[in-house]
Amino acid sequence: MPTAQLFAIFPDLRGRAALVTGAGRAVGIGAAICRALADQGCNVFFTYYSGGVPRDLPEASEGDYAVTLLRDLRARGVRSECPRE
């Protein structure tokens, strides 16, 4: 199904706010949900658990994924925040 048709079946989310939990991995489901909501104009507040980040990944320093996701969401033109540990 083309992307334009997918957006047509969802309600208008511009200006709404969403809380997404479990968005600590760059390619995880939580981060994907955050990006999908932001693409539809929804402001996003997300939480994450940094204790589960594998330390064998070079880019996996604590909070890196959250900071990267924050920048990505804000670049999409929506307000986004996450709690600091």
Summary of the structure (lengths in Angstrom):
residues: 85
radius of gyration: 13.6
end to end distance: 40.0
largest distance: 41.3
contacts: 215
relative contact order: 0.20
helix: 38%
strand: 12%
